[in-house]
């Protein structure tokens, strides 16, 4: 898989600067949020609904009409049948919803996984550089639409992301652990948010030769602190750069659909 999320609006220097946001606080090592992030804005209200018809929409990828430019995409796997697992997939900086759908490659179809992929309103997710706002609000609306029209298994709802999307996934996932049972962060730079709710399982991967978000400054710090805070964290450090190896993606999907 190519190194997604490295659009022209984000130079290597800006990405490295973003990696310093919200990772550690002082010498105590506890996780904090990005500047300006608020717990209330990070909380999502949409939840899976009972009584949704057991037949999901037709297979394929379709935009959700929410009256915005760059609408979220919903990917429905073939042969889908009631009680589906769902992953919110978050693209890297400079990416879009299509890049989010592509994070897991063809594994969603293979494993019968619904994928909801929003696009950030700006060049990257709001909480990575400031505070939760439009991006979280739009995701909440998109989830409400999906939960009201598609039979989703409430025990198998996850959030995943790559690069800046991984930072955003960590922030949203930890703030909404009563919704997301699994949080997947492929090469994160930070934890974008400070709110905490529930105890989701966390999966983190990072390449030891990552020259965009160097592992020593990011996951090497993030993972121990999450564990100290009581989270169940699986960490996969692999030989490679700023990417998602197929084997790592497969392990993450296996955790979501199990």
N, C-alpha and C positions, 0 to 999 in steps of 0.2 A: 504494500500500500504506500502511495506517495506521501510525503510529509505535508499533510493538509494544514490549512489555516495560516499560511505565511503570505498574506496578501501584500500589495505594494504599499498600503497605508501604514504597515507595521514594520519598522526596521528592526534589525537584531538588537540595537541598543534599547529601543522602546520595549521589546519583549523581555529583555533582561531586567529592565527597570520594573516592569509589571511583576516579575518573579519575586521581587522583594516585598510586595504588598501582602499583608495579612498572613505571613508565614509564622512568625514567632513574635512574642512580646517580651522584650527585655531578657533578663537572665533566667526568669522562671520557666520559659519554654512553653507557656500555654498558648493555644491558638487564638488569634484575634481576627477581626474582619478587616476588609479594605476600608480606606478612609471614607467616611460618610455612609457606610452601609448600615441599614437598620433592620432589626429583627422582624418588625411588623411587615415591612415590604417583602421580606424574604419568605414569609409564610404563605403557602398556597391553600386555597379553600376547597378546590375541586376534589371530589372523591368518587371512586367507582359506585355506580348506582345499581340497586337490585331491580329486577324486573325488566332489564333491557332485553329486547328480542335476541334469541340465541344465534340468529344468523347474522354474521358480520357483513360489512360492505364487500363489494366485488374486489378480488385481488388486484394489486397494483399500487401505484403511488399517485395520490391526488392532493391538490391544495385544499386547505380548509378556508372557506370564505368567511373571513372575520373582518372584512372591510379595511384591510391594511395592505400597503405595499410589502413585497417579500413575505407572502403568507406562509404559515407553517405547512409542512407536508406530512401526510399520514400514509405510511406504507403498510398495506395489508398483505400478509403472506398467502400463498395459494393453499387451498384445502383447509382454510381456517374454519374452526368450529368451536363455538362457545367457550367461555372462560379462558380467554387468551392472555398470555403474558405480554406486558407492555414495557418498552424502554423509551424514555425521553433521551434523544441523542443530540448532543450540543457540539456544533462545529468549532474550529479554531478561529483565531483572529483573521479577518479578511475573508472568511468563508460565508456559506449560506446554508439554507435548509437542505439543499441537495448534497452538500458535503457532509452534513449531519447524517443523512440516510446512508451515505457510503462508508461511515466509520466502521461498521460491522461487516462490510462487504456483502457477500451472498448468504451469510449465516442466518439472517433473519428469515429468509424464505426456507432455508434448510430446516430450521428448528421451530417454525411456526410462531415467529415473534413479531408482534405489532411494533412499529417504530413511529414515534411522533418526533418530528425534527423541526423546531422553530428556527427562524433567522433572527440574529441580533438586530436591533434598530440602528445601531451604529456600526463602526468597523470592528468592534468587539463587544462582549457582554458588559452591560452597565456596571455590575458590581465588581468587575475586574479592575476598573479604573476609578470608580466612584462609589455609588450606592445602588441597591436594588430599586428598580423603578419600572419603566415601560416593559423591559424584557420579562420580568417576573409576572407582571400584570397580563401580558399577552399570553404567556405560557399557561397561566391559570385559566384564561378564557378557552384556550385550545384544549386543555385537559377536560374542562367542563363539557365541551362539545363531544369529545371522544367518549367520555364516560356515559353520556346520555344516549349515544347511538351505537356503541360497540360493546359487546359483552367482554369485559376485562376481568381477569382474575385478580381480586384485591390483594392476594398474597404474593403476587408476582409482578409488582410494579417497580421499576428501577429507573435510575437516571445515570447516564453515561456521557462522557465528553472527552475530547482530545485537545491538548494544549490549553489555550485560554478556556475552551469549553470544559476541560477537565477541572480547572480551577472553579468555574461556575457550578459544575456538577457537585463538587465537594461542598460548596457553600449552600446550595439549595438542598442537597441531600441531607446534610446534617441538620438543617433547619426544618426539614419535613420528614424526619425519620418515621413518623406515623403513617406516611404515605409510601415512601420509597423504602423497600426492604433491602435493596442493594444499591450501593453507590460505586460507580466504576470511573476511575480517573486515569486516562492514558496520558502520561507525560504532563502532569500538572505543574503550574508555576507557583500556586498559592492556594489558600482556602478563602474564596471570595465571599465572606460573610461571617457574622459572629453569632447568630441565633442558633440554638440547639433544641431539638425536640426528638425524642425517641432514640433508639440505638441501632441504626442500620448497619449492616455489614459493609465493609469497605474493601474494594479491590484497587490497588495502585500498581501501575507498570511504568518503567522508565528505562531508556537506553543509556548505557554507561558512556557512550560517545556523543550524547546529545549536545550540539553546539548552539542550540536556540534557547533552551531552558536547561542549563547544566544540572545534572542530577545532584551534585554535591550541595548546590544552593537551594534545591527545591525538595524533591521527594525524600532525599536523605535526611532532611530536617522534618518534613511534614509527617512521615510515617511514624517515627518514634513518639512524637507528641500526641498523635491520634491514639496510639496504643496506651500512652500514659493517661490519657483522658478516658480510657475504658472501652474504646472501640475495638471490635474484632477486625483486624486489618490483615489482608493477604497482600504481600508485596512481591512483585516480579521485576527484578532488575535484569535486563537482557543486554547482550552484546549488539550494539547498534546505535543509531542516531534518533532523530526526532520523528518517530513513526510508530505504527501499531503492527507488530509482527502477526502473521496469521494465527500462530499457535496461541499467542496472548489473547487475541480477539476471541478465539474459540473457547478458551478457558473462561473468559468473562461471560460469554453468552451461556455457557453451561451453568454458571452460577445463577443467572437470571431465570432460566426456564426450568430449573430442577424442581 
